[in-house]
Amino acid sequence: MFNQALKNVRLSPIVLVSEEVNRISEETGRDFILFQRGEMGFQTPKYIVDAMFEAINQGNTKYPVSGGHIKLKNAVINKLNDFNSIKGITPDNIVVTHGGQEGLQLVFKLFEGNKVVSFSPVWSVILENYVPFTNLKLIEIPFENDFSINYQLLEENLKNVSLLYLNTPHNPTGKVFSEEEIKTIVSICSKYGVYILSDEAYERITFDGIKHFSPMQLDYDRIISVFTFSKTYAMTGWRLGYIVTRDKEIGRMLRLAEYTQTAGVPTFTQFAGVEAISNKEKESEFLKELLTEYEIRRKTLYEGLSSIDGIKMPVQPQGAFYIFPDFSEFIPKNLTEEESKLFIHRKLIDSGVAAVYGSCFGKYSKNFLRFSYSTTNIKQILTGVERIKEALNK
Ligand SMILES: Cc1ncc(COP(=O)(O)O)c(C=O)c1O
């Protein structure tokens, strides 16, 4: 009777880890260093909050324009032009969504039942939610050991496939795909007419002078990019994002989906979004503060984990706020699949450290763990590293 697809949607392991940590804290009083969530440890900047109150006070409290208010669409066009060097976008190419997640859901829905390719590891929510919800058949293409791309493997798997899910900067590895990598991927996709769903949630969180390169900068129409305000402006709770595509047919379908799904994002939220991306001075002030802090955290966590013998570290991640090291060395060979999956996770939990076990991110990552430094300060990171060291030496 009920929709079978819903049965297969799983609870987020990231949320489950958080619940486990809360329960243990309540029961035993143990404190935890929290490396598990992608939440922002910053408050939304005041200039954005003020813009929302102003919009409410001016009476913008009615049903919103579905698909997005023209003021936000125009502000987005300017941002795409100035920051992303994506040219020639018109309001018709944009759909405003409830965060990046609704954007992804709408796009995946368009490809319901199809074969989809993704590099692996892949963000856990894709696996536990979108894939079962839209009955997709996901093919995981593993990165090489240094998170580089095996193009031959990609090409072999793209035949008879409709969509490639591409995420840069990447969750969980922190990899930022280079311009050259994106160009090669787009060129391979165009050979087979494969659509690209480009998830650019972390576009502004990059380090070492690296700038995010969007596939939409290239001349290929079958690209649908998903953006969000969540990570750039510490607006995770506002639920504001947008989809951009030059593909006319997809654009029409997305708008239709938007009407039927949610009747649009509240106008006052959209107006806060206009201010967020248009007030360049305040935006750059905030991003400077955010990136300076994350830069130090990244370095501290990376160096801390690297100082522990036996952990195989990837190259230093250049984007997002995650590090994804390999703990194979510490996992006894005689364990069952199920036991080995949670072995390190358990050890760390027992020592007061919460991270996310690698199997949530696909079938090639069971010996890895994801550490997020988005909500942990330097002192907590240092304490966390000490605890990990002790846990592994026990
Ligand atoms: C890779 C990736 N894409 C998209 C999102 C969507 O974020 P939101 O729905 O808050 O915009 C997230 C959030 O954690 C993410 O990690």
The ligand as an ORCA input file, in Angstrom:
! r2SCAN-3c Opt
* xyz 0 1
  C      28.054     17.751     -0.160
  C      26.879     18.501      0.338
  N      25.980     18.943     -0.544
  C      24.901     19.630     -0.179
  C      24.656     19.908      1.137
  C      23.384     20.626      1.414
  O      23.356     21.552      2.391
  P      22.051     22.412      2.659
  O      20.854     21.559      2.434
  O      22.189     22.862      4.061
  O      22.090     23.526      1.714
  C      25.560     19.470      2.133
  C      25.326     19.690      3.548
  O      25.971     19.207      4.440
  C      26.710     18.750      1.712
  O      27.625     18.299      2.580
*
